[in-house]
Amino acid sequence: MLIQPRPAEPTSVAHDRIYRKLRLRIMHGELPPGHALTLRGVARQFDVSMTPAREAMRRLVAEGALTMTASGRVATPELSNERIEELAAVRALLEPELASRALPRAHIALIDRLQAINGVLAQVIAKGDAIGYIRTNLEFHRTLYLRAQAPAMLAIAETVWLQLGPTMRHLYGRLQRTEVPQHHRAIVAALRAGDEPGLRLAVRTDVTQGLRMLVV
């Protein structure tokens, strides 16, 4: 019996697949700051030709997830203190607003879901899993912000998370987490109470407090 060769993946599909997988790896801190990527290496890793690899990397450069030097070297960003402060300020402005917009739609099922995510977060903290921590922490925030029904604002927030991904991995080592962040509990409590000022404060503090540790 002859084995039929697997149909070639269309370039556009391959490009989108590489883009999405690399994007998540960067956002979740799987790649440290300053990690270099080569076109040949990405193409080999994803078993594709140079063209879709090049397009995916260009797209990530345009989003600020990767940087490209004049010589063409592509790497994950190494953020200056000024850039960290700027991105923290964006989070402090944007994410409390998303949470506030989500509050009127914060039904019991959502609150229970956030509690469950906090339970998973406790497990990855116990394991000392930095990447799992970043991924689960972002899942907590994204789950809440989806209820805001503000896709343009959420897209901006995700772009900021993407640029901060490698830096957040570096930050995890300084945080020395032993339990779920107290501000996550404050966020859930504010949602239960319908406390908008408390919710805004808890979100603002949660998304900026850790980043301040990186600015010396």
N, C-alpha and C positions, 0 to 999 in steps of 0.2 A: 504494500500500500504506500503510495507516494504521499509525503507530507507536504502540504501546500505552504509556500513561504508566507510569512506574516505580511499583510499589506503595509506598504510604506506609510508612515504617519505623515499627514499633510503638514507642511511647514508652519502654517498658522496655528495648528493644534499643538505641535511640538513647542513652538514659541510660548504659547499660553501655559502649557504644562510646566516648562522650566521656570517661567516667570513666577507662577504661583508657588511652586515648591521652594525656590530660592527666597522669595519674599517672606514666607513663613519662617524659614530657617534664620533669616536675618532678624525679623521681628522678635523671635523667641530667644535671641541671644545665642544661637548655636554657633555662630561665628564671632570670634573676639574682635575688638577694635583693631584696625590696621591689617586685617587678614586679606592677603592678596588673592585675587581670582584671575585665572587666565582663560582666554577664549577656548584654547585647546583643552584645558582641564575640565571646564564646564561641559563642553561638547562630549568629552569622553565619559564624564560622570553620568550624564543623562542619555548616552548612547544616541546622539543626534549629530547632524552635520553642523558646520560652523555657523550657517545662516540663522537658524532659530536661536542658537546660543547667543549670537551677537545681538539679535533684536531684544532678547530678554534682558541682557545686561544693559543695553542702552536704555531700556524702559526703567530699570531700577536706578540707573544713574540719574535719570530725569526726575525721579521721585526723591532723590537724596538718600536712598538706601545704600548706594555705592558711590564712591568718588572716583574720578578719573583725572590723572595728572596730564600735563602737557605732553609728556612722553608716552601716554597711553596706558599707564599702569592703573589697574582697577583694583580697588580694595574697599573693605568696610570702613565707615568713617571713624576717625579719631577726633572726638569733639573737644573744642576748646572750652574753657570755663564760660566764656561769653556765650558760646552757642548752647551750652547746657542751660544756662540761665534763661536764654531766649525761649528754648523749647519748654522749659518748666513753666515760664510765664504763659505760654500758649495753652498748656494743659490747665493751668490755674484759671484761665478765662473760659475755656471752651467746655471742659468736662463738668464743672458745676452746673452750667447751663443745660447740658444734655441731661444730667441727673434731674434737674428741676422740671424739665419737660417730660421726663419719664414718670415723675411722681403721680400725676393723676391716673396713670395706667398701671400703677404698681399693685396689681392684684395679689392675692395670697399665693397663687402658684408661682409668680415671679419671686416673691420673697423666699419661698421654700426652695426654689432653684438656687438662689444666691447663697442660702444657708448650706445647701449641698455642695456647692463649689467651694465654700470655705472649708468644708470637711475634707475635700480632696486636697485643698491647699495645705491643710494641717499634715496630711500624709506625706506630701512631697517635701515639706519643711523637715519633717522627721527624718527623711532619707538624705537630706542635704542636696537635693536635686535642683540645681540652679536653673536649668532650662525648664524643668517642670514647673518651678515656681513662677517664672516669667510667663509661661504659657497659660497657667491656671489663673494668675493674677489678671492678665489681660482678658481672659474669658469672663471673669467676674464683672469687670467694667463693661465689656462689650454687651454682655447679657442685659445689664441694666440700661445701657444707652440705646439699645435697639428699641426699647419701649418708648423712646422719645419721638420716634417716627420722624427723624430729621436726618435723612441719608447724606446730605451734603456736609453737615457738621460732623457726622460720624466718619465720613471719608477723610476729612481733614485730621481728625483725631488719630485715625489709623496711620496716616502718613507721618505724624509726629512719633507714634509708637515705633514705626518702622525705622526712622532715623535714630531713635534712642536704643534700639534693640541690643547692639553690641555693647554699648555703654552700660545698659541695665545689667548685663551679665557681670561686668566688672563691679558694679554697685552691690550686687548680691553678696559678694565676699565681705564687704564692709558692714552690711546690715546685721550679719550674724543672727538671722531669724531663728527663734526657738518656738514661736507660736504664730497663729494667724494675726496679721496686723490689726491692732485695736481699732483703727479707723474703718476697717471692713465691718466690724461689729457695730460701730456708730452709724455707718451707712444703713445697715439693715434695720437698726432701731429707729432711725429717722423715717425710713420708709413705712414701718409699721405704725408710727405715730402721726404720719402725714405732716412731718415737721420740715418744711422747705428750708428755712434758714439753717437748721441743724444739718440737713442733708448737704446743702451747699458747702458748709464749713467742713464737714467730714470728708467730702470728696476732694475739696481743694487741699486740705492738709495731707490726705493720703497720696495724692499724685505729685506733690512737691517736696514733702519732707525728706524723703530719701535722696532725691537728686541734690539737695543742698549739701549733702555729705561729700559730694564729688568736687565741689567748688572750694578751692583752697585759696 
